């Protein structure tokens, strides 16, 4: 039986991603209510799927038809809205990444969900990608042989991919003024946002292999907008690179893991589109390259299927893991921002 | 210059260069003496002294074949590299940094500057320093400007660094490097270079796997570079003969020394972006890195 979903948020991620994905999973989910924050966009989106619409979150959270609350609002709203959903008696929550923007918020949210016995899933879609499971299994089997992890992103504007999975528009979120990245405080804030908003896709996977952050070696904003962050997690070096580009080739989204025995590369598909799972390549110690096959379903679909499994009771919510993932990302973002500011002061 | 007809004499015992001479049979001939000839210096041990010796013996040009990293002492002393008189050309064979491949990569970018360059290297512990050096050479070549080390760290034998590259127009382009040790019979030398931007260059060079892939990505197409079937030794010897013929200066040695210096700096006890004065704490950390 399909579960009724109420969606908080009406940005491109809802219009171009979650609504089509949920339509494709109509045996599992039905969108019954969409709420905007006053933009008026909810009506047009809700009419597409015959759902109710409202402004603000109170009506949606008070709607008895809503069983699953999908929180797809700006990141700074996530923790508060989870708590509000729990207070309204909701016990099933899909929260877009990040779960929270401070460690205190993350602690409160997980405590509250645990106490209420609420099902909670954070939409870190790469973690649910079919390609990642075998890679993680392989790396865990290698134990302490992992030496370095790098995640390299080169992204054209999202608009390119919104157009492939949606129609009409506007596709882009309202543009704010270009931040003054010469101002260290602004740059540190942007870096924090990029790490908790974009790097978060892969940080839970990195944490699974390289838990703990011992030292941020460097943290830079790279023009026009991107970052270079290097840190040490125990005996593992981690490097994160992002270039957000005004134009250029299709997205590169690659995680590479160097061990003393092999090298593993995971290429994730571009955001928003449904091009199947990531693909993997393993370069063995004997010089052979092995290519993994692409599974038909992507992480976006897989994360909703996972939520259905949690709701069915086939899987248990790993509150401690969710909390550790959230804290890891926030600790990294805090430390990287501090490193950037410290560098600027010198 | 030792000439046999129109052929230039080449003094070498290296099989790859004897083969290259045979493949350039109208231009080159094997000779015993370095005097007046192209002297091929194997890049092992203290090759700098052998290089100087070849020059002292009157070589017309020197090929430096697959040089290893030089000992740090050579750079610390005053009589080391940097004092090469540049009166005869020195052409350096670096199979991981072939000039024809570098040229292909630069040409395909059509002058579009990279926004970020990343390099990942893997090799046996013995070869890793050389591979890191050549990875730095790729960054320098793609950016077409010098590099400086901003910050670095190590864990076990793995290395990580942030670098600033200065393009010809003065623009600063950040670059990163990760180097790891890969065990096993097929370790070889692995290099992956990504120049990210409106045009993306991706080079994968895996010596043990016999893989060289250079691709250039734009918004509209992906361009794969053709395979280069000319041997590395023949290419180097041909460039040497061209340098002798044209009299044009060859920057190979200067480039190599620049890359070695930077690699040495990176392989030294690491420094953070901001804490040069805490170097002592990293000196204490160093044993874990080697």
Interface residues (C-beta under 8 A of the other chain):
Chain A: X147 X148 X150 X152 X154 X156 X215 X217 X218 X219 X220 X222 X223 X224 X226 X228 X230 X232 X234 X235 X236 X237 X239 X241 X243 X245 X246 X247 X248 X249 X250 X252 X256 X258 X259 X260 X261 X262 X263 X283 X284 X285 X286 X287 X288 X289 X339 X342 X343 X346
Chain B: X115 X116 X118 X120 X122 X150 X151 X152 X153 X154 X155 X156 X157 X158 X159 X160 X161 X162 X174 X176 X178 X180 X181 X182 X183 X184 X185 X186 X187 X188 X190 X192 X194 X196 X197 X198 X199 X200 X206 X208 X209 X210 X211 X217 X218 X219 X222 X270 X272 X273 X274
